[in-house]
Amino acid sequence: QETCRQYVLCNCILEQKPGYRESEVALLCSSKRKLYVLLIDGTCDGSGTSLRLMGCHRIEDVREVLVGLGLQVVRVYVEKGAAYLFITRSIEKSRQLLCILDFFDSCAIKDNCSLRRFRLICLRAIYVEVQK
């Protein structure tokens, strides 16, 4: 049986025609070491909140993690071409996200994954589009 081990709530930049949109997501790490990315959809009709599965990946399949804007933005690249741009707006949420990805586990050395920083210039076009 699979259970939730850890989770964090943050925002994610989603590409939608004709541009980009910032939406709330939940990142969940399961007891089977799977990373679930769930879109939180709060409806205005009073029916409550629904979750939609955006992606499910093995933690081991994370290939590259980039952090920027003072640890408030985290870009995650996963094997098979999936990529996510998470906006945490806090160092603590970014730390939680990195813990979910096992980057603070001193016993687990990740040979197949890199952690780097990136600059806002990489995000400028997306950020401007979301602010419109």
C-alpha positions as CSV (number, residue, x, y, z in Angstrom):
1,Q,0.0,0.0,0.0
2,E,1.3,3.4,-1.0
3,T,1.1,6.3,1.5
4,C,2.1,10.0,1.6
5,R,5.5,10.4,3.2
6,Q,5.9,14.2,2.7
7,Y,4.2,17.0,0.7
8,V,4.6,20.7,0.0
9,L,2.2,23.2,-1.5
10,C,3.6,25.8,-3.9
11,N,2.8,27.4,-7.3
12,C,3.9,26.1,-10.7
13,I,4.2,27.9,-14.0
14,L,2.0,26.0,-16.5
15,E,2.3,26.5,-20.3
16,Q,-1.1,27.0,-21.8
17,K,-2.1,28.3,-25.2
18,P,-1.5,31.2,-25.9
19,G,0.8,31.8,-22.9
20,Y,1.6,30.8,-19.3
21,R,-0.4,30.6,-16.1
22,E,0.7,30.3,-12.5
23,S,-1.3,27.7,-10.6
24,E,-1.2,26.1,-7.1
25,V,0.1,22.6,-6.9
26,A,0.9,20.0,-4.3
27,L,4.1,17.9,-4.6
28,L,3.8,14.7,-2.8
29,C,6.4,12.0,-2.1
30,S,5.0,8.6,-1.5
31,S,6.3,5.6,0.6
32,K,7.2,4.0,-2.8
33,R,9.5,6.9,-3.6
34,K,7.3,8.4,-6.2
35,L,6.9,12.1,-6.8
36,Y,3.3,13.2,-7.6
37,V,2.6,16.6,-9.0
38,L,-1.1,17.5,-8.3
39,L,-2.8,20.5,-9.7
40,I,-5.1,22.1,-7.1
41,D,-8.2,23.3,-8.7
42,G,-10.4,25.5,-6.5
43,T,-13.7,26.1,-8.1
44,C,-15.8,29.2,-7.4
45,D,-19.1,27.4,-7.5
46,G,-18.8,26.2,-3.9
47,S,-18.2,22.6,-4.8
48,G,-14.8,22.6,-3.1
49,T,-11.3,21.8,-4.3
50,S,-10.3,19.1,-6.7
51,L,-6.9,17.6,-7.5
52,R,-5.7,16.7,-11.0
53,L,-2.6,14.5,-11.6
54,M,-0.1,16.5,-13.7
55,G,2.7,14.0,-13.3
56,C,4.0,10.9,-11.5
57,H,7.7,10.2,-11.5
58,R,10.2,8.1,-9.5
59,I,12.4,10.2,-7.3
60,E,15.4,8.5,-9.0
61,D,14.2,9.8,-12.3
62,V,14.9,13.5,-11.4
63,R,17.9,14.5,-13.5
64,E,18.5,18.1,-12.8
65,V,17.4,20.7,-10.2
66,L,18.0,24.4,-10.6
67,V,17.4,27.0,-7.9
68,G,17.2,30.7,-8.3
69,L,15.9,34.0,-7.0
70,G,17.3,33.5,-3.5
71,L,16.0,29.9,-3.3
72,Q,12.5,30.9,-4.1
73,V,12.2,29.3,-7.5
74,V,13.0,25.7,-8.3
75,R,13.2,24.2,-11.8
76,V,13.0,20.4,-11.9
77,Y,13.9,18.3,-14.9
78,V,12.8,14.6,-14.9
79,E,13.8,11.8,-17.2
80,K,11.7,11.4,-20.3
81,G,11.5,15.2,-20.9
82,A,9.2,16.4,-18.1
83,A,10.1,19.8,-16.6
84,Y,8.5,21.8,-13.9
85,L,9.0,25.4,-12.7
86,F,8.0,25.7,-9.1
87,I,7.5,29.1,-7.4
88,T,7.8,28.7,-3.7
89,R,8.3,32.3,-2.6
90,S,10.0,31.2,0.5
91,I,13.3,29.5,1.4
92,E,11.6,27.1,3.8
93,K,9.2,25.8,1.1
94,S,12.2,25.4,-1.3
95,R,14.0,23.4,1.4
96,Q,10.9,21.2,1.8
97,L,10.8,20.6,-1.9
98,L,14.5,19.7,-2.0
99,C,14.0,17.3,0.9
100,I,11.2,15.7,-1.0
101,L,13.7,15.2,-3.9
102,D,16.2,13.7,-1.4
103,F,18.8,16.6,-1.9
104,F,19.3,16.9,1.9
105,D,19.7,13.2,2.6
106,S,23.4,12.9,3.5
107,C,23.2,9.1,3.0
108,A,22.0,9.3,-0.5
109,I,24.6,10.5,-3.0
110,K,22.9,11.3,-6.3
111,D,25.3,10.4,-9.1
112,N,22.7,10.8,-11.8
113,C,21.4,14.3,-10.8
114,S,22.8,17.7,-10.5
115,L,21.8,20.7,-8.3
116,R,22.7,24.1,-9.8
117,R,21.6,27.7,-9.5
118,F,20.2,29.8,-12.4
119,R,19.5,33.4,-13.0
120,L,16.3,35.3,-13.6
121,I,17.3,36.0,-17.2
122,C,16.3,32.4,-17.9
123,L,12.8,33.1,-16.6
124,R,12.3,36.7,-17.8
125,A,10.1,35.8,-20.8
126,I,7.9,33.4,-18.8
127,Y,7.7,35.8,-15.8
128,V,6.6,38.7,-17.9
129,E,4.0,36.5,-19.7
130,V,2.5,35.3,-16.3
131,Q,2.3,38.9,-15.0
132,K,0.1,40.0,-17.9
